[in-house]
Amino acid sequence: MSFWKHLIENGEASITPTKVQQQMFDKIAFEYRKHCPELSDAFFADFRKCCEVVRFKKGAEIYSYEKGNQHSIVAVRGLIAAKENSGVKERVMWFMGRTNCSVMERSFYMKMQYNYQVVALELSDCIMLPNDKREILIGSYESFEEIVDEELNENLLIQRDQSYYWDLPPINRYQYIYEENPELIISLPDEELAKYLRVDKKVVTQLRNLNKLIGSDHN
């Protein structure tokens, strides 16, 4: 936990309660075994030993890509975002939270080549896997390597579709994200979603109302 020691000392982070940790690891095991049923109990025991679980308070900066990223985000209960300040206005690059179980950060339609900060938008429990330990697990468990490769391929497909995505009207971009992760987009504050879509906040309100009318938003 030394990586987040300064946040813990400042009261911006703490250790996630054991019960919540267990629930999150159970969810990960369920998701991973859907893809690779042959994953052994020994793998999950080693996997859990390698991970670090931290509870971040709202507004806490988890880490900065400009300074180098040493961890992969495995799962989030809460909501975190990658933000970039272009000097003109703040932009949101990607979100992760709720039911996501990932072996690396989802790029959410943006290439990860920017200088930005990963921050907690609300009280968030995050399971982190140090990248060096991730590589050890990949070398030890072939099935885990398959999961990582699948995640990498998915992110490459998202990046390939990036130019097409940004040419879409806001309603289509909103729907595209909604279809990817409906629970996540429902939970996002209008202000944060507007930053991501790069539209005015009032446009997001209109999009949500339209989705309600066509029956695809279940708020």
C-alpha positions as CSV (number, residue, x, y, z in Angstrom):
1,M,0.0,0.0,0.0
2,S,3.0,2.3,0.0
3,F,2.0,3.7,-3.4
4,W,-1.1,5.4,-1.8
5,K,0.5,6.0,1.6
6,H,0.4,9.8,1.1
7,L,-3.4,9.6,0.4
8,I,-4.0,7.4,3.4
9,E,-2.0,9.8,5.6
10,N,-4.0,12.8,4.3
11,G,-7.3,11.0,5.0
12,E,-8.1,10.7,1.3
13,A,-7.9,6.9,1.2
14,S,-8.2,4.0,3.5
15,I,-8.2,0.2,3.4
16,T,-11.4,-1.3,1.9
17,P,-13.4,-3.3,4.5
18,T,-12.9,-7.0,4.3
19,K,-16.6,-7.8,3.5
20,V,-16.5,-5.4,0.5
21,Q,-13.2,-6.9,-0.7
22,Q,-14.7,-10.4,-0.6
23,Q,-17.8,-9.2,-2.6
24,M,-15.6,-7.6,-5.2
25,F,-13.3,-10.6,-5.6
26,D,-16.3,-12.9,-5.8
27,K,-17.6,-10.8,-8.7
28,I,-14.2,-10.9,-10.5
29,A,-14.1,-14.7,-10.1
30,F,-17.5,-15.0,-11.6
31,E,-16.6,-12.8,-14.6
32,Y,-13.3,-14.4,-15.2
33,R,-14.7,-18.0,-15.0
34,K,-17.3,-17.0,-17.6
35,H,-14.5,-16.5,-20.1
36,C,-12.2,-19.2,-18.7
37,P,-14.0,-21.9,-16.7
38,E,-10.7,-23.8,-16.2
39,L,-9.2,-21.1,-13.9
40,S,-8.2,-22.8,-10.7
41,D,-8.7,-21.9,-7.1
42,A,-4.9,-21.7,-6.9
43,F,-5.0,-18.9,-9.5
44,F,-7.6,-16.9,-7.6
45,A,-5.6,-17.3,-4.3
46,D,-2.4,-16.0,-6.0
47,F,-4.4,-13.3,-7.8
48,R,-5.9,-12.0,-4.5
49,K,-2.5,-12.0,-2.8
50,C,-1.1,-9.9,-5.7
51,C,-3.9,-7.3,-5.6
52,E,-4.1,-4.1,-3.5
53,V,-7.6,-2.9,-2.5
54,V,-8.0,0.8,-1.6
55,R,-11.0,2.9,-0.7
56,F,-10.6,6.4,-2.2
57,K,-12.6,9.4,-1.0
58,K,-14.4,11.6,-3.5
59,G,-11.9,13.9,-5.2
60,A,-8.9,11.8,-4.4
61,E,-6.3,11.7,-7.2
62,I,-5.5,8.0,-7.6
63,Y,-2.5,8.5,-9.8
64,S,-1.2,10.6,-12.7
65,Y,-0.3,9.1,-16.1
66,E,2.1,11.9,-16.6
67,K,4.2,10.5,-13.6
68,G,3.9,6.9,-14.8
69,N,1.3,4.3,-14.1
70,Q,2.5,1.2,-12.1
71,H,-0.9,-0.5,-11.6
72,S,-3.8,-1.9,-13.6
73,I,-7.3,-1.3,-12.4
74,V,-9.0,-4.6,-12.0
75,A,-12.4,-3.6,-10.6
76,V,-14.2,-0.5,-9.2
77,R,-17.1,-0.2,-6.9
78,G,-18.0,3.4,-7.1
79,L,-16.9,5.7,-10.0
80,I,-13.5,6.9,-11.2
81,A,-12.5,8.9,-14.2
82,A,-9.5,9.9,-16.2
83,K,-9.4,13.7,-16.6
84,E,-7.3,16.0,-18.7
85,N,-7.0,19.7,-18.3
86,S,-6.2,21.1,-21.7
87,G,-5.7,24.6,-20.4
88,V,-9.0,25.7,-21.8
89,K,-11.4,23.3,-20.0
90,E,-11.4,20.0,-18.3
91,R,-12.1,16.9,-20.3
92,V,-13.1,13.4,-19.2
93,M,-11.2,10.7,-21.1
94,W,-12.9,7.6,-19.7
95,F,-15.0,6.3,-16.8
96,M,-14.8,3.1,-14.9
97,G,-17.0,1.8,-12.1
98,R,-20.1,-0.1,-10.9
99,T,-19.9,-3.7,-12.3
100,N,-16.7,-3.3,-14.4
101,C,-14.2,-6.1,-13.9
102,S,-11.1,-5.5,-16.1
103,V,-7.5,-6.5,-16.1
104,M,-6.5,-3.1,-17.4
105,E,-8.1,0.3,-17.7
106,R,-10.7,0.6,-20.4
107,S,-9.7,3.3,-22.7
108,F,-13.4,4.2,-23.5
109,Y,-12.8,5.3,-27.1
110,M,-9.7,7.4,-26.4
111,K,-6.1,6.4,-27.0
112,M,-4.1,6.4,-23.7
113,Q,-1.4,8.8,-24.8
114,Y,-2.4,11.9,-22.8
115,N,-1.2,13.5,-19.6
116,Y,-4.2,13.1,-17.3
117,Q,-5.2,12.2,-13.8
118,V,-7.3,9.3,-12.6
119,V,-9.6,10.6,-9.9
120,A,-12.5,9.3,-7.7
121,L,-15.8,11.0,-8.6
122,E,-17.4,9.5,-5.4
123,L,-16.4,7.2,-2.6
124,S,-14.8,4.3,-4.6
125,D,-13.3,1.0,-3.7
126,C,-10.6,0.0,-6.3
127,I,-8.8,-3.3,-6.8
128,M,-5.4,-2.6,-8.2
129,L,-2.9,-5.1,-9.6
130,P,0.7,-4.0,-9.8
131,N,1.9,-4.4,-13.4
132,D,5.0,-6.4,-12.4
133,K,2.8,-8.9,-10.5
134,R,0.4,-9.0,-13.4
135,E,3.2,-10.2,-15.7
136,I,4.1,-12.9,-13.2
137,L,0.5,-14.2,-13.1
138,I,0.4,-14.1,-16.9
139,G,3.6,-16.3,-17.0
140,S,2.2,-18.7,-14.4
141,Y,-1.4,-19.1,-15.7
142,E,-2.1,-19.5,-19.4
143,S,-5.8,-18.9,-18.9
144,F,-5.2,-15.5,-17.3
145,E,-3.0,-14.6,-20.2
146,E,-6.0,-15.3,-22.4
147,I,-8.1,-12.9,-20.4
148,V,-5.5,-10.2,-20.6
149,D,-5.1,-10.7,-24.4
150,E,-8.9,-10.5,-24.8
151,E,-9.0,-7.2,-22.9
152,L,-6.1,-5.8,-25.0
153,N,-7.9,-6.8,-28.2
154,E,-11.1,-5.1,-27.0
155,N,-9.3,-1.9,-26.3
156,L,-7.6,-2.0,-29.7
157,L,-11.0,-2.3,-31.4
158,I,-12.3,0.6,-29.3
159,Q,-9.3,2.7,-30.4
160,R,-9.9,1.7,-34.1
161,D,-13.4,2.9,-33.9
162,Q,-12.4,6.2,-32.2
163,S,-12.6,8.5,-35.3
164,Y,-16.0,7.0,-36.3
165,Y,-17.3,7.5,-32.8
166,W,-16.5,11.2,-32.6
167,D,-18.1,11.9,-36.0
168,L,-21.5,10.7,-34.5
169,P,-24.1,13.2,-33.3
170,P,-24.2,13.5,-29.5
171,I,-27.4,11.3,-29.2
172,N,-25.6,8.5,-31.0
173,R,-22.5,8.8,-28.9
174,Y,-24.7,8.8,-25.8
175,Q,-26.5,5.7,-27.0
176,Y,-23.2,4.0,-27.9
177,I,-21.8,4.4,-24.4
178,Y,-25.2,3.4,-22.9
179,E,-25.1,0.1,-24.8
180,E,-21.6,-0.5,-23.6
181,N,-22.4,0.0,-19.9
182,P,-26.0,1.1,-19.0
183,E,-25.4,0.9,-15.2
184,L,-22.4,3.2,-15.5
185,I,-24.0,5.9,-17.7
186,I,-27.1,6.0,-15.6
187,S,-25.0,6.7,-12.5
188,L,-22.9,9.5,-14.1
189,P,-23.6,13.1,-13.0
190,D,-24.8,15.2,-16.0
191,E,-21.8,17.5,-15.6
192,E,-19.3,14.7,-15.9
193,L,-21.1,13.0,-18.8
194,A,-21.2,16.4,-20.6
195,K,-17.4,16.8,-20.2
196,Y,-17.0,13.4,-21.8
197,L,-19.4,13.9,-24.7
198,R,-18.0,17.5,-25.1
199,V,-21.4,19.1,-25.0
200,D,-23.2,21.5,-22.8
201,K,-24.8,20.1,-19.6
202,K,-28.3,21.0,-20.9
203,V,-27.7,18.7,-23.9
204,V,-27.1,15.7,-21.6
205,T,-30.4,16.5,-19.8
206,Q,-32.1,16.5,-23.1
207,L,-30.5,13.2,-24.1
208,R,-31.5,11.5,-20.9
209,N,-35.1,12.7,-21.3
210,L,-35.1,11.4,-24.8
211,N,-33.9,8.0,-23.7
212,K,-36.6,7.9,-21.1
213,L,-39.2,8.6,-23.8
214,I,-38.0,5.7,-26.0
215,G,-37.8,3.4,-23.0
216,S,-34.1,2.7,-22.9
217,D,-33.2,4.5,-19.7
218,H,-34.6,2.9,-16.5
219,N,-33.9,5.6,-13.9
